Amino acid sequence: MNTPVARLVSKGSETPLQLDEVEALLASGTLVIDACRNVVRQADTAVSLATRPVLFALARTLAEAWPGDASREALLRRAFRARHADESHRARLRVEMGRLRAELSALAEINATAAGFALTPLNTGEVVVLAPPVEEEHGAVLAFLADGESWSSSALAIALGASARTVQRALEELSTANKVQAVGRGRARRWMTPPMTGFPTVLLLPGPLPSD
């Protein structure tokens, strides 16, 4: 309970947060770009972007640049991994930014600037990013598997908006590092995180209620 469970990213600085501090932040009315769950939230209003990783990457980049604007180059690099942007990338950025603007219309405005785009909260004066305590390569894949459910590689590819080959390569690398494991074979193969060491899975489930 005394170990940091997340990081607060705001105005170029990072602060580790414990569980009670995360709870206080979420109740504060601050506009939080929650990278632990891929949700944008303010008080009781939450917009999930868990199945729209491109939109969440754009939202997070805008939040990390706040109160300034995020350059188009930074947005393209984070959302599309585009090292050398061309007109097709810029056109896609405008489309995706329009979609993000619609998703967050109840919480914030997104306006074009000379350099890129800027996020302006509607009902609060603060914007922060709540990030996992540690982030690593293939973190998006691990995030989807973190709830203990099993996923097929094709379902992960659809959810992440990535190619099946890219996701399969990530799963194989994570498997080599013992961070995920495969269950089944062929089309029935599913991927999940390994069970907690020393705790049989069945012991984590509630037992039957006592009978009269």
Secondary structure in CASP SS format (residue, H / E / C, confidence):
PFRMAT SS
TARGET T0000
AUTHOR 0000-0000-0000
METHOD secondary structure of the structure
MODEL  1
M C 1.00
N C 1.00
T C 1.00
P C 1.00
V C 1.00
A E 1.00
R E 1.00
L E 1.00
V E 1.00
S E 1.00
K C 1.00
G C 1.00
S E 1.00
E E 1.00
T E 1.00
P E 1.00
L E 1.00
Q C 1.00
L H 1.00
D H 1.00
E H 1.00
V H 1.00
E H 1.00
A H 1.00
L H 1.00
L H 1.00
A C 1.00
S C 1.00
G C 1.00
T C 1.00
L E 1.00
V E 1.00
I E 1.00
D E 1.00
A C 1.00
C C 1.00
R C 1.00
N C 1.00
V E 1.00
V E 1.00
R E 1.00
Q E 1.00
A C 1.00
D C 1.00
T E 1.00
A E 1.00
V E 1.00
S E 1.00
L C 1.00
A C 1.00
T C 1.00
R C 1.00
P H 1.00
V H 1.00
L H 1.00
F H 1.00
A H 1.00
L H 1.00
A H 1.00
R H 1.00
T H 1.00
L H 1.00
A H 1.00
E H 1.00
A H 1.00
W C 1.00
P C 1.00
G C 1.00
D C 1.00
A E 1.00
S E 1.00
R H 1.00
E H 1.00
A H 1.00
L H 1.00
L H 1.00
R H 1.00
R H 1.00
A H 1.00
F H 1.00
R C 1.00
A C 1.00
R C 1.00
H C 1.00
A C 1.00
D C 1.00
E H 1.00
S H 1.00
H H 1.00
R H 1.00
A H 1.00
R H 1.00
L H 1.00
R H 1.00
V H 1.00
E H 1.00
M H 1.00
G H 1.00
R H 1.00
L H 1.00
R H 1.00
A H 1.00
E H 1.00
L C 1.00
S C 1.00
A C 1.00
L C 1.00
A E 1.00
E E 1.00
I E 1.00
N E 1.00
A E 1.00
T C 1.00
A C 1.00
A C 1.00
G E 1.00
F E 1.00
A E 1.00
L E 1.00
T E 1.00
P E 1.00
L C 1.00
N C 1.00
T C 1.00
G C 1.00
E C 1.00
V E 1.00
V E 1.00
V E 1.00
L E 1.00
A E 1.00
P C 1.00
P C 1.00
V C 1.00
E C 1.00
E C 1.00
E C 1.00
H C 1.00
G H 1.00
A H 1.00
V H 1.00
L H 1.00
A H 1.00
F H 1.00
L H 1.00
A C 1.00
D C 1.00
G C 1.00
E C 1.00
S C 1.00
W E 1.00
S C 1.00
S H 1.00
S H 1.00
A H 1.00
L H 1.00
A H 1.00
I H 1.00
A H 1.00
L H 1.00
G C 1.00
A C 1.00
S C 1.00
A H 1.00
R H 1.00
T H 1.00
V H 1.00
Q H 1.00
R H 1.00
A H 1.00
L H 1.00
E H 1.00
E H 1.00
L H 1.00
S H 1.00
T H 1.00
A C 1.00
N C 1.00
K C 1.00
V C 1.00
Q E 1.00
A E 1.00
V E 1.00
G C 1.00
R C 1.00
G H 1.00
R H 1.00
A H 1.00
R C 1.00
R E 1.00
W E 1.00
M E 1.00
T C 1.00
P C 1.00
P C 1.00
M C 1.00
T C 1.00
G C 1.00
F C 1.00
P C 1.00
T H 1.00
V H 1.00
L H 1.00
L H 1.00
L C 1.00
P C 1.00
G C 1.00
P C 1.00
L C 1.00
P C 1.00
S C 1.00
D C 1.00
END
